[in-house]
């Protein structure tokens, strides 16, 4: 529905589809995305000029959306220490332990404008099959003696879109360096090890992301290189490959 509508609307009009539950949710690589009641589920349409900072670095969109989801919670006064984080390239995590959400981005270039469909889903109020954001808030309240209220999916969708708009504006004005300090503040990877090429390949250490959103790693004696995922759909960081 939204894919058909997005080319028909005036440029200045925003478009978002929100679901309480999905029966045919899609994940990365054609995987099924489970979408029970209690999750924040939406698809947002945005346009990005090709000849702009973000238009020249379109892969960065998924990082901005992941950051926006995390900040939708952690930018609320009192909720700054809820341990919600980003996992490169498109996952939302509780600490580095469990996935609570994800982002899927599809783009179409029409003349000099990217039409971007951003699907994001994250578990707000459903304790199964892993953990949800309100579980993290309950846990935090118990440990810290606080009384933070549970959050709602509609509130967090609205906050995510608002934060994303600001992040896009900052990126367009300042480029990657305008947003990366905020991204690194919440990501799970600093100093973590990965294997290159295969499970028996050389060890490298994650150092950051490059100007196009690809992961940068440091392999001993070889300096810093940008790497791509190997296509493994279960764990994006199981193996990474160095592009030629």
C-alpha positions in Angstrom: 0.0 0.0 0.0 2.6 2.5 1.1 4.8 1.6 -1.9 2.1 2.5 -4.3 1.1 5.7 -2.5 4.6 7.2 -2.0 4.9 8.4 -5.6 1.4 9.9 -5.7 1.7 12.3 -2.7 2.9 15.9 -2.8 6.6 16.1 -1.9 5.9 18.1 1.3 3.5 15.5 2.7 4.7 12.8 5.1 3.6 9.2 4.9 3.8 6.5 7.6 2.0 3.2 8.0 1.6 1.8 11.5 0.4 -1.7 12.5 -0.7 -3.1 15.8 0.2 -6.5 14.5 1.7 -7.9 11.3 1.0 -11.3 9.8 3.5 -11.1 6.9 6.4 -9.1 8.4 9.6 -9.2 6.4 13.1 -9.3 7.8 16.6 -8.9 6.2 17.3 -11.3 3.4 13.7 -12.4 3.0 13.5 -13.7 6.6 10.2 -13.7 8.3 9.8 -11.0 10.9 7.7 -11.9 13.9 5.3 -9.0 14.7 3.0 -9.8 17.7 0.8 -7.4 19.5 2.9 -5.3 21.9 5.5 -4.2 19.3 6.1 -0.9 17.6 5.7 -1.6 13.9 5.8 0.9 11.2 6.9 1.8 7.7 8.0 5.4 7.0 8.5 7.1 3.6 11.1 9.8 3.3 12.7 11.5 0.3 16.5 12.3 0.2 18.0 14.4 -2.7 20.7 12.4 -4.5 23.1 15.4 -4.5 23.2 15.8 -0.7 25.4 14.6 2.1 23.0 11.7 2.9 22.1 11.1 -0.7 25.8 10.3 -1.4 25.9 8.0 1.6 22.5 6.2 1.5 23.7 3.1 3.5 23.9 5.5 6.5 20.1 5.7 6.7 19.7 2.4 8.5 22.2 3.6 11.2 20.3 6.8 11.7 17.1 4.9 12.1 18.6 2.5 14.6 20.0 5.4 16.6 16.6 7.2 16.4 14.9 4.1 17.9 17.4 4.0 20.8 17.2 7.7 21.4 13.4 7.6 21.3 13.7 5.9 24.8 17.1 7.2 26.1 16.4 10.9 25.3 13.4 10.9 27.7 14.3 12.6 31.0 14.9 9.8 33.5 15.2 7.0 30.9 18.8 7.9 29.9 20.3 4.7 31.5 17.8 2.2 30.1 20.4 -0.2 28.4 19.1 -0.1 24.8 21.8 -0.1 22.2 22.5 -0.3 18.4 24.2 -3.3 16.8 25.6 -2.6 13.4 24.1 -2.4 10.9 20.4 -2.5 11.7 19.6 -4.1 15.0 18.3 -2.8 18.3 19.7 -4.6 21.4 19.4 -4.9 25.1 23.0 -4.3 26.1 24.9 -6.8 23.9 22.8 -9.7 25.0 19.4 -9.8 23.2 17.8 -8.4 20.1 14.7 -6.3 20.7 14.2 -4.8 17.3 15.5 -4.2 13.8 15.4 -1.9 10.8 14.9 -2.7 7.1 15.5 0.0 4.4 14.5 -0.1 0.7 15.4 2.7 -1.6 14.3 3.7 -5.1 16.1 6.4 -7.1 13.7 8.5 -9.2 15.6 11.0 -11.3 17.5 12.9 -8.6 15.5 11.9 -5.6 15.8 8.8 -3.4 12.4 7.5 -2.2 13.2 5.6 1.0 10.9 3.1 2.7 12.0 2.5 6.3 10.5 -0.4 8.1 11.3 -0.6 11.8 9.9 -2.9 14.5 10.9 -3.2 18.1 9.4 -5.0 21.1 7.8 -2.5 23.5 5.5 -4.6 25.7 5.8 -8.3 24.9 8.0 -10.4 27.2 8.2 -13.2 24.7 10.2 -14.6 23.0 13.1 -12.7 24.5 12.7 -9.3 26.3 10.9 -6.0 25.7 11.6 -2.4 26.5 9.1 -2.2 29.3 10.9 -5.3 30.9 14.1 -3.3 30.8 12.3 -0.4 32.5 10.9 -2.7 35.2 14.4 -4.2 35.7 15.9 -0.7 36.0 13.2 0.4 38.5 13.9 -2.6 40.7 17.7 -2.2 40.6 17.8 1.5 41.0 14.7 2.1 43.2 13.0 4.2 40.6 9.4 4.5 39.4 9.7 5.1 35.7 6.4 4.5 33.9 6.1 1.9 31.1 6.2 3.3 27.5 3.7 2.8 24.7 4.4 1.8 21.1 2.6 4.8 19.6 4.6 7.2 21.8 7.9 5.6 20.8 7.0 5.5 17.0 6.3 9.2 17.2 9.5 9.9 19.1 11.5 7.8 16.7 10.3 9.7 13.7 10.9 13.1 15.4 14.4 12.1 16.4 15.1 10.7 12.9 14.1 14.0 11.3 16.6 15.8 13.5 19.4 13.3 12.8 18.8 13.6 9.0 19.0 17.4 9.3 22.3 17.2 11.2 23.7 14.7 8.8 22.8 16.8 5.8 24.4 19.8 7.4 27.6 18.2 8.9 27.9 14.8 7.3 28.8 11.6 9.2 30.8 13.4 11.9 27.7 15.2 13.0 26.0 12.0 14.1 28.8 9.4 14.8 29.6 10.6 18.4 25.9 9.9 19.3 26.0 6.6 17.4 29.1 5.3 19.1 27.7 6.3 22.5 25.0 3.7 22.1 26.6 1.0 20.0 27.8 -2.4 21.3 30.9 -3.0 19.3 33.8 -0.9 20.6 36.9 -3.1 20.9 35.1 -6.3 20.0 36.8 -9.0 17.9 35.6 -10.4 14.6 36.9 -13.0 12.1 37.7 -12.0 8.5 36.9 -14.1 5.5 35.9 -17.3 7.4 35.4 -18.7 10.9 39.1 -19.6 10.9 40.2 -16.3 9.3 42.4 -13.7 10.9 41.2 -11.8 14.0 40.4 -8.1 13.7 39.2 -5.5 16.1 36.2 -3.2 15.4 37.1 0.5 15.5 34.1 2.3 14.0 32.2 2.9 10.7 33.5 4.7 7.6 31.9 7.7 5.8 29.6 5.3 4.0 28.4 3.3 7.0 30.5 0.2 6.5 32.3 -1.3 9.5 36.0 -0.5 10.0 38.3 -3.1 11.6 41.9 -3.1 12.5 43.9 -6.2 11.6 47.3 -6.5 13.3 50.0 -5.3 10.9 47.5 -4.2 8.2 45.9 -1.0 9.5 42.3 -0.1 9.3 40.0 -1.5 6.6 36.3 -1.3 5.7 34.5 -4.6 5.7 31.2 -6.0 4.5 29.0 -8.7 6.1 29.5 -12.2 4.6 25.7 -12.7 4.1 25.2 -14.8 7.1 21.6 -14.0 8.2 21.8 -15.3 11.7 24.6 -13.1 13.0 25.8 -10.2 10.9 29.1 -10.2 12.8 30.0 -13.9 12.7 32.3 -13.3 9.7 33.2 -10.2 7.7 34.9 -9.9 4.3 37.3 -7.2 3.1 36.0 -5.7 -0.2 38.5 -5.6 -3.1 
